[in-house]
Amino acid sequence: MFRTSVSAIALTLALTPFSLAEEADRILITTTRIATEADTLPATATLIDRDQIELEAIATLAELLATVPGVQAVQSGPAGSLTSLFFRGANAKHTLALYDGIRINDASSATGVFNPGSDTLGDAGRVEIVRGPLSSIYGSDAVGGVINILPRALPDESVQAYGSAELGELNTRRANAGLGYGGDRWRIGASVELMDTDGYDVTPARLSTANGDEDGARFRTATLRSEVDLTDGLEADALYRWRESQVEFDTFSGGPSGFQRADDPDLESEDRLQIVAVGLTHETETLTTRLRAGRVETALDSYDANALTDTYDSERNFAEARASFAPGGALSPVLTLGLDWQDETIATDTAFNVPLSVSEYGLSGYVIGQATLGEVTLTGSLRHDDYERFGSQTTHNIGAVWAIEAISTRLRASWGTSFKAPTLSERFASSAFITPNPDLTPEEGETIEIGFDTELLLDGTDVQFGGAWYDGEIENLIETVFDFTTFTGTNQNIGKADLTGYELYAAITPITGLQARLDYTHTDATNGDTGVALLRRPEHAVSASLSWQASERLTLSTRLTHTGERLDVTYDDDGFFVSGSGQVDSYQLLDISGHFDLRDDVQLFARIANAFDKTYEQPAAFAGAPRTVSVGVRWHP
């Protein structure tokens, strides 16, 4: 009865990732590359700031993305495990990830996918998640959506320090610390984050091949940033970020038969990311010019009994130039012009493929414009990408927002195209069973979206509700076609996906200090040729939670998520393959968190994840995390 009551309450109340009073004034950077009022943009976006991250005691990016409507974060085990992101039903490779606007997708992976399971959030000031196509802003990969991790702001003056220490079940230890200084013309900040966990057995207990072997993880992250005012209006900046994670995992080729999903204590992967960037910004009253250049390096190594088995390395050198012109006036026009250049190199050496080393450069130009005509704000963007090896691609996005003040509502609509460039591995990787296909063309997407947002003040109660409907398709999907007469396969552009759905939300602030929200997501993602539902995309998903400032010092939060039935690759209780498209049960998870202010600058915090200790698999044949309790202390300026 207790569980039923708690679930019923949580299903009707949900926490917004920002206070309702602040939503009208929230600023979004990702959709235009410059700070823009979110209410003027025809985009569906979620902004999660530092306060929200700390209130829910969220440690990893994968955990955070699992709370976002319209996003399925499918993690194959505990913290650090490989996580696939499905934005509005699009494939995992159709998500672009940025750190401070810098592309961080792994170019050396087979599909150029981004794995959020490797990233912690100690140095994140806020995270912007935009659902829908943004290739006309960023080029390849931005088909289903974009994630932009924005670092903590540097102090404006004096010395500031922050940090936290946390202990939890599964022998989890986490700590982060940062120190910054702000002077008249110079600002600098550095942070370090450490996290270790023994994890749990990724092989579900229902499988006869499970033996309880824990699959742990280890994270190390360091960030250094600086800004210098060279003259009035001219600023130089620099960024360095290093991240490393080590994760244990289990096998699909084990057990007594050698062909079962089974425990393996000897398998481990090591994932590294390094970002170096320098920039120069000149700003006047009407014109802002930005130059930036740098390098992103990624590396993924796999080990079996400490023996190196596979290596994936990439290096991306980049340079960008951008100018934004805002002359003011009745239409409030803003025009942004930009150029992007990158040179990408990958080197892979795996157990079954021929070693590969190949590179490619690309040059892109884009224009973004926005203007307001009365109550209507128009936004448009156009981008042309030219690649060394396969040619060029042009994408666009156009949208409008109509602010109807009489009914406190804004209507929005957009139409955009997108693309995913064939990766170097997809085109040039080879083995005894795979033939290269350098003639692959980009995967191409097109999406329309219509939405509305309403905010009312009813007898002192702030009520907000809205939703968005979208309809899209992705053509020329790259799939491996195998010829059983020659026993060889090759990647070809033959697939198609149809993606439709809608997202609804309702939020309320009945009294000061109490905030609630309910989100419902309906996803219809199917194979465009067969009509069969795509794997790991539940048709129904619900997120609901409650935030309550119980006193001047105590704040509490609960979040309940429901993940509906879905299709997946399934295995029986002995770990043998059953189906490539089997039905998987729905499940619900309840998280409870809160913090207590000992002083203005010191907080105690705690979190109970999976409070009902629900047994579930996401994805199938991978055990979900059990109930865990963690406690900690943090200090901040």
N, C-alpha and C positions, 0 to 999 in steps of 0.2 A: 504493500500500500504506500509506503514511504517513497519507493522508487517511482511508482505511478504518479504520485502527487508532484514530486520534483520535476518529472518529465513533462507533465501537463503545464506546469508554470513556465518552465524553460522554453517549451514549444511556442508560447505566446509572447515571450519577451526576449529581445536580442540586443546586444550592445552594438552601437555604431562604432566604426573605427575612427571617428572624430565626433566632437560634440555637435549637436544639432545647431546650436547657436552660432557655431563657427563655420558651418558648412557653406553658407552663402558667400563667405569671404575666403574660402580655401583657394590656394594657389597650386596650379599644376604645371610642371615643367616638361614632362615627357612628350606630350602631344604636339608641342610646337618648338621644342628645344629652348624656349625662353619662358620666364615666369609669366603665366597667364591665368586670369581668373577662371576657375573651373566651370562656373555657371555660364560662361560664354562659349564653351566648347561642346561640339556635338559628339561627345565621347562618353563611354561608360567606364568610369575609373574608380578605384578604391585607393585612398591615401591612408597609410598607417604610420603614425608618428611614434616618436620615442616613448611618450607617455603610455600609449597603448601597448607597445611591445613590453614595457616594464610591468604594466598592470597585469597582463596575462602571463608574465614570466616566460615569454617565448624565447627559446635558445637558438633555434635554427631557422633558416629561410624556408625549408620544407614545411616545418610546423606552421609558420605564418601563412604560407600560401594555401594550406589546407583549410584556412578559415575564410577564404575569399569566395564570394558567390561567383558561379560561372567557371570556376577553376577546380579541376580534379588533380590533386597531388597524390600520386600513387607511389608510395615508398616501400621498397622491398626489404624491410627490416628496421632495426633501431637507428638512432641518430647516425648520420654518415652514409647510410645505405643509398644505393642508386634510387633516384626519384624521377618519375616521368610526370610531366605536366601536360594536361589536356585543357587548353583554353577553348571553351565553347565547343568542345568535341573535336577540335583540330588535333592533328598528331603532335607528339611531344617535340618533334623537330621543328614545329611551326611556331615556337615561342622564342622571342629574342630577349636576352638578358643583358642588362647594362649595369655598370658600376660607375656612378657619377657621369652617366652618359656615354661611357666607353664600352664597346662591345666585348663580352666575355664568354660567348659561346665557344665550346671546344672544337676548333677546326679540325683536329686530328681524329675525332671520333667518326664512326662510319657515316653518321647523318648530320654531324655538326650540332648535336643536341647539347643543351645546357642541363647540368645536374645540380639542382639546388640543395641536394642532400649533403653537399660538402661545405656549405657556407653557414657560419654562425653570424650573430647580429650585434655583437658587442660594439662595433664601430659604426652602426647604422643610425643616422639621424632620423630618417624616415624612408619608407618604401612606397613607390608609386606603381600601381598595377593597372594597366589599361587593357581592356578587352576589346578585340576588334583589330582590323588590319591597319598597320602603320608603316608599310613598305615605302609609301610616298614620303616618309620622313627619314627612315633608317635603312631602307633597302631590304636585302635578303633576310629571311627568317621571321620577319614581323608580320606573320600571316594570321595567327590566332590571337596574339596579344604580345605585350611588352612588359617586362619587369625592370624597374630602375631603382637600384639601391643608392640612396643619397647619403653621404657620410655626415657625421655630426658637424654642426657649425663650429668654426673656430672662435675662441673668445675675443671680444672686442677690446677688453682691457684687463690688466693685471694677470695674475697666475690663477688658473683654475684646474682643479683635479676632480676626477670621478673614478668610481670603481665598484666592484661587487665581488662577493664570494658566495658560493652556493654548494650545498651537499644534497644528494638525493639517493633514492633507491637505485638498484643495479650498480651500486658503487660508483655513482656519477659525481664528478667533481668539476666545477666550473668557476673560473675567475677571469675578470677583465679589469684593466686599469688604464686610465688615460690622463695625460698632463698637457695643458695648453698655456700659451702666453699670448697676450694681446698688448701691443704698444701703439704709439702714435701712427707708425707706418708699417708695422710688421706684426704678423700673426702666425703662430705655429702650433701644431698639435701632434701628439703621438699617442698611440694606444697599442696595447697587447692583450690578446685573449687566449686563454687555455681551456680546454675541455677534454676530459677523459671519462669514458664509461665502459663498464664490463659488458653492457648490453644484455641480451637474452638470446635464446636459441631461435634463429630465424626459421629453422625447419619446424613446422607446426607439430605440436604434441600428438595430434591425431595420427600422424604418419608412423608406421612401424620402424622407419629408418631413423627417427629422431632419437638422440641420446642425451640431450640436455646440454650439449656443448655451447657455451655462450659465445656470441659474436659481438665483440666490442669495437670501439672506435676511439680515435685520438685526433684532436684538432689543435692547430697552432695558427694564429693570425696576428699580423703586425701591420699597422698603418701609420704613415707619416705624411702630413700635409703642411703646406706653408703658403702664405700670401704676403706680397710686399707691394706697397704703394710707391711706385717709382716716381710719379708726378701726380698732380691732381688729374684724376680721370684715367690714369694709366696704371694697371696692376699686373704683376707677374705672379704666377702660382705654380706649385709643383705638387705631385702626388706620387707616393710609393706605397704599394700594398702587396703583401706576401701572405699566402695562405697555403697550409698543408694539412691534409687529412689522411689517416690510415684506418682502414676498415676491414674487418674480417667478414667473410661471407661463406655460404654453403654451395653445394654443387647440384647439377642436374644429371651428373654421370657418376653416380656412386651406388652405395648399398651393395648387398651380396651379389646382385646381378650385374652391377656396373652400369645399369641404365635407369637408375631410380633418382628421384629427388631425395637427397640425403644430406646428413651432416658431413662436414669435412673440416677438421680443426686446422688444416694446413693452408687454406686459401686466404689470401689477403691482397688488398689493393692499396696503392698510395697515389693520391691525387694532389697536384700542386698547381698553383696559379700565382703569377707575378705580374703586376702592373706598374709601369713607369710612365709618367706623363708630365709635360711642362706646358704652360699656357701663358698667353698674354692677352689682356682685355683692355680696350680703350673705350671709354664711355663719355658721351656728351649728352646734352639734354634730349636730343632727338635721334642720335645714332650710336649704336653699340657694335663694336667690332671685336671678334674673338678669334684667336689663332691657338691651336693646340696640336701637339705631336707627341708620340710615345710608342711604347711597345707593350704587347700582351703576350706572355708565354704561358703555355699550359703543358702539363705532363701527367700521364696516367700509366703507372706500372703495376703489373699483376705478378703475384708470387705464389708458388706452390712449394710448401716446406722450405721457405726462404730462398728458393731457386727462382730467378727471374724468368717468366714465361712470355710476357707480352709487354711491349712499350708503345706508347702513343705520345708523340711530342708535336707541338705546334708553336709557331712564332708569327705574330701579326704586328708588323710595323704600320703605323697609321699617322695621318696628318689631316687636319680639318681647318677650314676657314669659314667664318660666318659673319654676316653683317645684318643687323636688324635696324630698320628705319621706322620711327614712330613720330611723324610730324605733328600730331595732334589735330584738332579741328572737329567739325561736326560729326564726321564719320568714324573718328578714332581709329584711323587705319594703322595697321602694322604690317610691314613687308620684310621678310627675311630671305636672304639669298645665301647659299652655302655650297662649298665644295668638299668632298671627302675623297681621300686616297688611302689605299691599303695595299700591302704586299704580304701575302700569306704563304707560309711554308709549313709543310707537315713531313714528319718522318715516322714511319710505323714499322715495327718488327714483331710479328705475332707467330703463334705456334703453327698456324695452318696457312697463312698467306705469304706470298713473296714479299720480302722487305720493300718498302715503298718510300721514296723521297721525291717530292714534287712541289712546285710553287706556282703562284698565280697572283697577278696584281689587278687592281680595278680602280676606276676613277668614276666618281658620281657627282652630279650637280642637282640641286633642288631649289625650289622656291615655295615659300609658305606665306599666305596672305590672310588677313582678317580685317573686317570692317563692320560697323554697326549702322544699320538703317532703321532709325526709330527703335522699335521693340525687337527687331530681328538682327542677329549677328551672324554673318557669313564667314566661314572658314574654308580655305582650300589649299591644297598642296599638290605639287607635281615634282617627280624625281625621275632622272634618267641615270641608269647604272650601265657602265661599259666594262666588261670583263675581258681579260687577255685571251682566254681560251674558247669561250663559247658565245661571245657576242654581247648584245645589250638587252636591257629590259626597261620599259617605261611604266610607271605606276602613278596613280592619282588618288586623291581623296577630296570630296567636297561635302560640306554639311552646313546646316543652319540651326540656329536656336531662336525660338520665338518666346520672349518673356511676356507673359500675359499677367500684368500686375493686378488686374481686377479680381482674378481668382487665384492669385499667388501660385501660378503654375508656369512652367517652361516646357515647351514642346521642342523636340529635337529630332533631326533626321540626318542620315549620312549615307554616302555611297562611296565605296573604296575598292581599289584593286591591290593585289599583293603578289609576292612571289618568293619562292625558296630556291636559291641557286643550287644546282647539283654539286655536292661536295667533291673535293679532290679524291677522297676514298671511293665514292660511288662511281666516279669516272675511270679511275686508274688502278684501283686495287685488283689483284689477281691471285689465283691459287690454282691448284690442280683441278678445281671444280668451278672456278669463276673466271670468266673472260672479261677483260676491261671493255668499257664502252665510252670512249671520250666524246661521243656525239650526243650525250644526254642534254636535254633542254630543261629550263627551269620549270618547277611546279608553279602553277598560276592560280590565284584565288580572286574571288569577287564577292563582296558582301554588301547588303543594304541593311540599315538599322533604323528603327523608329522607336522613340522613347518619350517619357514624360516624367516630371518631378513636381510634386505639389507640397507646399509647406503652409500649414494653417496654425493660427493661434486661437484656441477654443477655450474660453473661460480660464485663460492663463496657462493652458496646457499646450505645449508645442507638439503638433502632430505632423508627420511627414510620411508620404507614400509615393510610390511611382513604379516604373518598370521599363523594360526595353524588350522589343521583339527584333530578331535578326534572321536573315535568310542568306545563306552563302553556299558556295561550292568551290572545290579545289580540283583542278584538272591537271593532267600530265603527271600524276603521282608516280614517283619512281619506285618500282617493285622489281624483285628478282624473279626472272622467268627461267625455270629449269627444264632442260631438254633431257628426258630419260633415255633417249637413244644414244646420246653422246656422253651422258652423265656430266654435263657442264651447264652452267647457268650464266646469265648476264643481266645487268640492270637495264630496265627499259621504262620509258614513259608510257604507261598503259592504264594507270589507276585513276579513279575519280571518287570524290567524297561529297556528299550532300549534308550540309550542316544547317539546321534550323532550330529555333528554340526561343524561350523567353525567360526573363528574370523579373521577379516581383519583390517588392520590399514594403514594409510598414515600420515606422519608428515613432516613438512617443517619449516625451519627457513629462510625466504626470506631476511631479514635484521637483523642486530643486535638489539636485544630487542623485536623482534616479533616472537612468536612461535605459531604453529598451529598444530592440529591433528584431524583426523577423525577415529572413530572406528565403525565397523559394526559387529554385532553378529547374527548368524543364529543358532537357537536351535531347534532340533527335538527330543523332549522327549515324549516317548509314553509308555503306558502300554504294556509290552512285550507279554502278553497273548491275549489282545483284539485289540491292535494297536491304541487305542484311545489316543489322546493327554492328557498329564498330566496337571492338573490345575495350573494356575498362571505362566505358562512358555510361554511367547510370542515367536513366531517363529522369529520375526524380532525385533532388538533393535539397535538404533544408538546413539552414543554420540559424540558431536562435540562442540568445543569451541576455543576461541582465547585469548591469553595472550599478552599484549602489554606494554612494559616499555616506556610510553609516554614521560617521562623526567627523569632526574636523581632522582627525588623525587616521581614521580607519576607512579603507575603500575595499569593496568586495566585487568579484566578477564571477559569473558562471557562463559557460557556453556549451550548448548541446548541438551536435551535428548528426544529421541522418544521411546516410549514403544508401541509395536504393539498389535494387537488384540490377545486375549487369552481366554481360557475357565476358568470359575470360578463358585462357588456357587452363584446363583443370587436370588434377591428378587424384588417383584413388588413395585409400588409406595405407597402401604399401608403397606409395611414391611413384606409381607407374602412370604414364600419360593416359588420359581418358578421352579428352576432346579438345579440339582447337577452338571451340566456340561453345563452352558449357555455361550453364546458368550458375551464378554465384549469389548467395543470400545477401540481403541488406543488413545493415548494422547501425547502431547508435553509440555515440561517445559523449560523455559528459566530463568537462574540465571545470575545476573550481580553483580560483586564485584570489589573491588579495595582498595588500600591504598595509603596514602600520608605521606611521611617522614617529620615530623616537625623538627626533629633533627636526628642525626645518631642513637639514641636510643629510639626515640618516634615516633609512627605512629598513624595517624587517619585512620580508616577503615570503610567501609560501605558495605552492601549487600542488594540486592533486590532478593528475592526468588520468583519463579513463577511470573515473571515480567508481563506476560500477564493475570494474575489472572484466569488461566485455571481451570474450574470445572471438576474434574475427581474422579474416585474411584479406589483405589489400596490398598487393595483388594476390590472386589465388595461389596456394601452396607456399605462401610466405606469412609467417605469424605476425599479427599486429602486436603492438606494445601492450604489456599488461598494465594494471594500475600501478602508478608510481607516485611517490610523495617526495617533494623537495622543499628545502627551506634555505634562506640566505639573507644576507644583509648587503645593502648598497648605500653608497654615499655620493653626493653630487653637489654642485655649487648651489 
